């Protein structure tokens, strides 16, 4: 089943975890924030976002609760768990190592 | 643990599914609304904002499915959905479903039944404590040892913690005068029960202390079966006294229902200490003889001792014994140990061979069924090409389709498996309920247990793959575009394929089996009208064994004479006589070398044997055997009178050709000094050992000159068989109330046993024949259906161009008919060539009987046509307009 993926799956997980490390957020806000911070370079498709959120929740890295949003509507807010923080740390390190390595290769040539 | 936790989560989420779905709906709704709002903020009209937001959000159901996958409930949900879909698809084609399930059920049922047999006899252990430690003694090609050797082995060995011995024997049990019956059971060593670790149901078992002195401890343990059937489950059975062979024994215990001895194929009904051997087998004193190798032994190996070490220890002891008793013990004999239960090792090889053949036949049948089913599925797959193509076009993945198709196969296999298990359990029950009219109590019970069910489950799963995978893989390879446009698959010229040959082979196989079973059935019918050398109608018989009651030959001669005299006086019995052993009783006839006294003793290579019977005056009339020349034996042929004999025509012809045999002398040994016996009469030739035998020479000697302790009283009567049998019983018991009668009843009823091999062959061949026919029919059907469905398009065009139904029919049927004809011809030729093998169980019917062959060929031809009917009818019903429009 071919589905449009803009980001490598692991990368999206990392972006979500990182975004949530600042404060609990709902799905729409997460997508918006990633778009804003990346200066519209990264587009998060809903088709990837929600399955990713559910997967992360299922794995116990984030938890969800229903709260009132700023415009007083019920929305599902996600926040990082302790396991999620550890995971974020590991993913970040992993990412730095990888991008560093890619940088080295690219610069060398 | 992690898996367990995950599994729990999946189950929980299955139950929380509604909540999760609701959450998801709300969440996505929220997202949509936020998207619309931000669109409006950016200056779009509400309609434009909604539209663009919807475009951005995309297919909501798809996200839902992916979220479900994330929660791990997707798998279970998919499975349930696939199962529902599969059930719907199968319900839509009831004929196909029924055929497939029937075929699989027959195949799986047959395999399960055969496996139950194999598991019960070859894999199961004895129902005793720690059966893995037990090992049976075998030496050279025998499994017997002599009792004195056993005692030496038991006391001197260093490898067994215990060594037990037992011997299987018949005995007469008498609860009170005139209430006697014959039982088979064990004489067992004193340590038997202790070693096996079996616990009595009632009372106690005997121990070593009760086996130390010959004849000192007349105690008996009876089986649960015997307790129920002979003692009406009397709770006060313990310490009752019964007579065994006329000798009082005390019942000390009842064995548990699960324990019927230490052999798997015969059931013991009693156990007595081996020291009581002379009471069980009067006159046969083997307990002191090293030469009499007649007991079975098994030992419990000490921990850590291997079978090879134990055998080496036994060999060593045997050599020591051989030095001490060089004439009675073979020094070169080598021991080996085996799993116990099949008379040591003796029966394991033949039973394994039988099991392998049966399993092979059953497995081959199932394999053919799977192959035919695969053929039918292929036909179905090409019928469903459009459905598959549409689903592919709608975005189903090929894996999803494969899963779907395999689920359908699994459902079929599961249905077949369930019905198959029911069939197998039914067959096992039938088999267990069946009692063979045979003196020795063979165990026929088949008892399927959990291992059998695991086997069937595994079998069902493997058949799913076997018949389902290839058609499913073929189906998902469908090219979407041509299929949707309904283009023909490929117009490649189809050559003869392996499948065609397989179907042809199946037809040939069913021809062979049908002809064989028809021949056997015909010959069975013929056997009932065959001249047996006696007249089985209006005659009854009863057997007894005087040796068990310690009769001497002299005493049994007097007893027999008195019995015949008394019985002859009974009104309603026209004639009465005695024979040692009725012909066709399958109980081991006595054969002796016969030669004429007026010729030199022939060389061993020219020895000819005859069956010897001992008869009383009157036997010939009672049995209805015709006297062709000379006279019957009479009361003057006594011990001191000249020895005489009657012979049958076959013997007369073999030894006297055209001379008159009456007055001639024959000797019944190879001793030149033997004066021989005078032939006084010639009787008709009959059947003696089995019904299909060739004429066999036979000698009848007068009982008064030879004596016998085995006695069968035969009476010709105008009364009913039951009345006459009761009269015989009463007469015998009036003379000796302790005697036990067996094999009683009409001669006709007793023919069931000699007819058994043919009857069993007829049943087995018949069942196999029907199965093979069903297989061949389904195979043909699958082939035809496949061919027609592949050619639907082509046939449509032909019809549109004006082909008549007959032309279409012939083009579709031609290959199949060729296949049918070739299969039938091959099968017939093979049967003709192999017919000689059948003649052993055929009587009165030629193995090349033309009527049988023609009937079988016609039957198979009509089955073939029937199988082709449905697909052929479909071919001519093809509507050209519709077929062509569908493009």
Interface residues (C-beta under 8 A of the other chain):
Chain A: X1 X3 X26 X27 X28 X31 X32 X45 X46 X47 X50 X51 X54 X55 X58 X69 X73 X74 X75 X76
Chain B: X9 X23 X24 X26 X27 X28 X30 X31 X33 X34 X35 X38 X56 X57 X58 X59 X62 X63 X66 X67 X69 X70 X71 X72 X395 X397
